[in-house]
Amino acid sequence: MTDSSITNDRAVFLVDDDVAVRRGVAALLSAAEYETTTFKSGEEFLSALPDLELANAVMLVDVCMPGIQGLELQEQLNKDGVDLPVIVMTAHGDIPMAVRAMQNGAIDFLQKPFTVDEVTTALERALSVSPRRQSPLKDASPELRSHHQSLTPRENDVFREIVGGNTNKEIARILAISPRTVEVHRQKIMSKMEAENLAELVRMAVTLNIGE
Amino acid sequence: MDKDERRSLGDRFVDEILDTVETPIALLDGDGSILRFNHACETLTDYNENDVVGKKVWDFLIIDDEIEAVRQVFSKTQTENVPTHFTNYWKTKGGKHRLIQWSNKTVRMPKSSTVGVLATGVDITHLKSVEHSLKESQEYWRSTINASPISIITINDSGLILTFSKAAEETFGYSEKELVGQNINVLMPEPHHTRHDDYIRHYLETGEKRIIGKARRVKAKRRDGSTFPAMLHVSEFSDGIRIFVGFIEDLSEKEEIEQRLDETNFQLRHADRVGSMGEIATSIAHELNQPLTAAASLIGAVSIRLKKGECPECSQSIPLLNDAVSEIRRASEIIQQMREFVRKQKTAKSLYDINKVVEDAGALAIIGADADGIEVKWEMTPEAGEVELDRIQIQQVVTNLIRNAIDAMQGAPNRVLKISTARDNEYITVSISDTGPGLENAVKNKLFEPFVSSKENGMGVGLSISKSIIDAHQGEIIATNQKSGGCVFTFKLPAGANDRLVNHE
């Protein structure tokens, strides 16, 4: 978290159907000095959209809601040409959903419940690509590509399965190797790819078109 | 009385005897022509002696097929000068055939100085037909016994086998030939093998019926030594000697089917429970994750604010709050794992014949449908073929859909349950349709969500479990109302889903 960069004109649109989540996350965000507006559904957000100031703003949206779901809301914004970076919130372990969201153009994903660091890092990254959101995910950097090329074929298999949302145990079964070996591969992959966490690894996978 | 008088008296006496006895007697001349034809012969054939004297027997009395044989016997009797026995038919004046057993004896003919034949017969026509019908009736019973799918074995009061039916031969692996005369105990495992003779003795001495007249489950032994469960029923009858009849039904196939049904039922119930648990876990995971997220965020908010403060108490509290968030996160992960446990369970997937899978589950699910007045129509496409699936899970879906369909038709005037399979290039399709009231629009949208039920006692997890299962098979499940009324649930499975490493997209 970079305290020095915090200014007061950063806005977060929080869309979640759960009142306690809206209240809790809003408390966190305002403590972290983001101007936060909450919406209880995708429909409510869409109807308020014409009056919203989108510059320096990020939408933080739950993927699993009644009515318009997070992914649909995101697609709707894409279709309408609304230029707003999107971060989706998923349940822990729902990597396939996160991958789909990011393929749809989401900047990032957060697994609920999240820590202060996780949410602020994600928001800062999203805001850095705003306002003219030219998704940094569209093109993989030569550096990322060379990292990826340094993976062995087996590591690449494991990488694919991780991004597919499988646990070590499941990957072990699918690839017919031991869970310990999977864990070794996983750590090798993280270090070769220079990914700090799973979310970053998934982001890289989407950039590299892995998991299509 | 002189010699001639005595002679003519003797002739008359012979005539008298010949015409009194009921035995057909004929005297034939050396060339086979009739000299005497007694009253019994007349009665037998309806010919008068006067009409036939001088005629050769084979010219009118013998049936065509036997003429040659009769002539041979006649000449044999003459030439070898020995009595012969021969059985042949005589043709009556009216054309009827009588079977006569003849004793032939040679007679020297003083007039023609040739050798004639005296034939004495017994009419055995009637005897023969009784014998024949007895034989026929025996054959009839034998065929009946052999046609029985139940093994039928008779034994005498020493326990020795008298007859052994076709079904018994097939069931036990012995032929009747090798077992007749053997002790019945070769068909029994111990301890009955050793004790059976005592069982019979006990019954003969005391008259106490331990097994006769009662059906009893027993173990029977085949020729190869293997045993099988059987239902045994013993009856007794007397045919001069006491005879015991054993009726033995091989239960092994029946029990195997019952056992398989039991197993399928058990597995389905188990899967049902695990599935419900998983579905509840999924819902709980989502519902519980929300307050956990709220709590973690609130703690996050507090720790940010504390960080801005300058008090030493504050900075000491921050790590504690971070720990609290970690614990909340751990709680969330535990719940998620519960959910993943079922959602991700890619258990025993292998290639199965979809028709067989559907039929097996269907057979269980429709139990009792008859009683509800429901007509079940199976429309299985034989070409539907094989598909890679988890049998238990797919059967759970089929069972669930069929039970729903049956429930939906309670009180409907027309009750037809249709179960069908189909296949095109991409998908194998299974459809279950009913003629109930159909789906209300309000329910239709939430049909596959957990805890949504239109049933009074429903938990509302059945269809959501079905959906998770079909999703896990990269398939699709949809519900539509039919124009003709009622609704149809259809699920599709990728026909070529043989690749386990299918992507999630």
Contacts between the chains, C-beta under 8 A, distances in Angstrom:
chain1	res1	chain2	res2	distance
A	16	B	290	8.0
A	18	B	290	4.0
A	18	B	291	7.9
A	18	B	293	7.8
A	18	B	294	7.1
A	20	B	290	6.4
A	20	B	291	5.4
A	20	B	294	3.7
A	21	B	290	5.2
A	21	B	291	8.0
A	21	B	293	5.1
A	21	B	294	4.9
A	21	B	297	7.3
A	23	B	294	6.5
A	23	B	298	7.8
A	24	B	293	6.7
A	24	B	294	3.4
A	24	B	295	6.6
A	24	B	296	7.4
A	24	B	297	3.5
A	24	B	298	4.5
A	24	B	301	7.3
A	25	B	293	7.2
A	25	B	294	7.4
A	25	B	297	4.5
A	27	B	297	6.5
A	27	B	298	5.6
A	27	B	301	3.8
A	28	B	297	4.3
A	28	B	298	7.2
A	28	B	300	4.3
A	28	B	301	4.2
A	28	B	304	6.9
A	30	B	301	7.5
A	31	B	300	7.5
A	31	B	301	4.2
A	31	B	302	7.7
A	31	B	304	3.9
A	31	B	305	5.1
A	32	B	301	8.0
A	32	B	304	5.4
A	64	B	286	6.4
A	89	B	293	7.8
A	91	B	285	6.6
A	91	B	286	6.6
A	91	B	289	5.6
A	91	B	332	7.9
A	91	B	336	6.2
A	92	B	289	7.6
A	92	B	329	7.8
A	92	B	332	5.5
A	92	B	333	5.6
A	92	B	336	4.7
A	93	B	333	7.6
A	93	B	336	4.8
A	93	B	337	7.8
A	93	B	340	6.0
A	96	B	504	4.1
A	99	B	504	7.5
A	100	B	505	7.3
A	112	B	289	5.5
A	112	B	290	7.7
A	112	B	292	7.5
A	112	B	293	4.3
A	112	B	332	7.1
A	113	B	289	7.2
A	113	B	292	5.0
A	113	B	293	4.2
A	113	B	295	7.4
A	113	B	296	3.6
A	113	B	297	7.1
A	113	B	325	7.2
A	113	B	328	5.5
A	113	B	329	5.8
A	113	B	332	5.6
A	114	B	293	7.5
A	114	B	296	7.0
A	114	B	297	7.8
A	115	B	296	7.3
A	115	B	300	6.6
A	115	B	322	7.5
A	115	B	325	5.6
A	115	B	329	7.7
A	116	B	300	4.2
A	116	B	303	6.4
A	116	B	304	6.1
A	119	B	300	7.5
A	164	B	503	6.7
A	164	B	504	5.5
A	165	B	504	6.4
A	166	B	344	7.6
A	167	B	340	7.1
A	167	B	344	7.6
A	170	B	344	6.2
A	170	B	346	7.5
A	173	B	346	7.9
A	174	B	500	6.6
A	174	B	501	6.6
A	211	B	503	6.9
A	211	B	504	7.6
A	211	B	505	7.7
A	212	B	503	7.0
A	212	B	505	6.5
